[in-house]
Amino acid sequence: MKNIRHYEVCVLVTAVLCTACGGGTGTSPSAPTSTTSSSNPTVAFSATDLTVTTGAQAANGDSLTVTYFGWLYDQAASENKGLLFDSTSDGFTFVLGAGQVITGWDQGLVGIRVGAKRRLIIPSSMAYGASGAGSIPGNATLLFKVVLVSIQ
């Protein structure tokens, strides 16, 4: 009987601690979680605002102009920035939610505000998958820093 109560208390304490440490259902972006399998980490999708503004908010169907840097995700590198594979400072325009960009962008940029900077960590399943693209190898997790310049 004591062992059963001890087990119930342990389960309850674990549940409370997990909720207090971010295991709840809050609306703020979460930090990435990762597990390592051989040499290729599996990292969860995350969208984290690095700069918060009060500008207009992006929604599906909006035409966005952004600037960005894109790196291969590297657990061992500073800020997880591996090889820089793409960037633009001139602006890149696309329609949010229309499938014109990778799924990680279509999902990760909803709600960003004009002038804000957002960090996206995108697993391969929401990017280029097993086939990769150009200098991006198959099954690569990607890291982006994106600034929303304007909404048209």
C-alpha positions in Angstrom: 0.0 0.0 0.0 2.8 2.4 0.9 4.5 1.7 -2.5 1.3 2.5 -4.4 0.9 5.8 -2.6 4.6 6.6 -3.1 4.1 5.9 -6.8 1.0 8.1 -7.0 2.8 11.0 -5.3 5.8 10.6 -7.7 3.5 10.7 -10.7 1.6 13.8 -9.3 4.9 15.6 -8.5 6.2 14.8 -12.0 3.1 16.1 -13.7 3.2 19.4 -11.7 6.9 19.9 -12.4 6.4 19.3 -16.1 3.6 21.8 -16.3 5.5 24.4 -14.3 8.5 24.0 -16.6 6.6 24.6 -19.8 4.7 21.4 -20.4 1.4 23.3 -20.3 -0.6 24.5 -23.2 0.5 28.2 -23.2 0.5 30.1 -26.5 4.1 31.4 -26.5 6.6 29.6 -28.8 8.6 26.9 -27.1 12.3 26.2 -27.0 13.4 23.4 -29.3 13.8 19.9 -28.0 16.2 17.4 -29.5 17.2 13.8 -29.4 20.3 12.5 -31.1 20.2 9.5 -33.4 23.7 8.6 -34.7 25.0 11.8 -36.4 21.7 13.4 -37.4 19.8 15.2 -34.7 16.0 15.1 -34.6 14.9 18.6 -33.5 11.3 19.7 -32.9 9.9 22.6 -34.8 10.0 26.0 -33.0 9.3 29.6 -33.7 10.8 32.1 -31.2 10.5 35.9 -31.4 13.9 37.5 -30.9 12.6 41.0 -31.4 9.0 41.8 -30.5 7.2 44.8 -32.1 3.7 46.2 -32.3 3.5 46.3 -36.1 0.8 44.8 -38.2 0.5 41.0 -37.7 0.9 38.5 -40.5 -1.9 36.1 -41.4 -2.4 33.4 -44.0 -3.2 35.0 -47.4 -1.0 38.0 -46.7 1.8 38.9 -49.1 4.9 39.2 -46.9 8.3 40.7 -47.7 11.1 39.4 -45.4 14.8 39.4 -45.1 16.5 36.2 -43.7 19.5 34.1 -43.1 19.3 30.3 -43.4 21.7 27.8 -41.8 21.9 24.0 -41.5 21.1 23.3 -37.9 24.2 22.1 -36.0 23.9 21.1 -32.3 27.6 21.6 -31.7 27.9 25.1 -33.3 27.5 28.5 -31.7 23.7 29.3 -31.7 23.3 26.0 -33.6 24.3 27.8 -36.8 26.0 25.4 -39.2 26.7 26.1 -42.9 25.0 29.3 -44.1 23.1 28.1 -47.2 21.0 31.1 -48.1 20.3 34.7 -47.2 18.8 37.9 -48.6 19.0 41.5 -47.5 17.1 42.8 -50.6 13.8 41.2 -49.5 11.9 38.1 -50.5 8.2 38.3 -51.1 5.7 35.4 -50.9 2.1 34.7 -49.9 1.9 33.2 -46.4 0.0 29.9 -46.3 -0.1 29.4 -50.1 2.5 26.7 -50.3 5.0 29.0 -52.0 7.6 28.3 -49.4 8.5 25.4 -47.2 5.9 24.3 -44.6 8.1 25.5 -41.7 7.8 29.0 -43.0 4.1 28.9 -43.8 3.5 27.7 -40.2 6.3 29.5 -38.4 5.6 33.0 -39.7 1.9 33.2 -38.9 1.5 36.0 -36.3 4.9 37.6 -36.8 4.6 41.4 -36.7 6.2 44.0 -39.1 9.7 44.8 -37.8 10.0 41.6 -35.7 12.8 39.1 -35.9 11.9 35.4 -35.5 14.1 32.3 -35.1 12.7 29.2 -36.8 14.0 25.8 -36.3 12.5 23.5 -38.9 12.9 19.7 -39.0 13.4 18.2 -42.5 9.8 16.9 -42.6 8.7 20.6 -42.7 11.5 21.6 -45.1 13.1 19.5 -47.9 12.7 16.0 -46.5 14.9 13.1 -47.5 15.7 14.5 -50.9 17.2 17.8 -49.8 17.7 20.8 -52.2 20.8 22.3 -53.7 23.4 22.6 -50.9 20.9 21.4 -48.3 21.4 17.6 -47.7 18.5 15.2 -47.3 17.0 15.0 -43.8 18.5 18.3 -42.8 17.1 20.4 -39.9 17.2 24.1 -40.8 17.7 27.3 -38.8 16.4 30.6 -40.0 16.5 34.2 -38.6 13.7 36.1 -40.4 12.7 39.7 -40.2 9.3 40.8 -41.5 9.9 43.9 -43.5 6.3 44.5 -44.7 2.8 43.1 -45.3 1.2 44.0 -48.7 
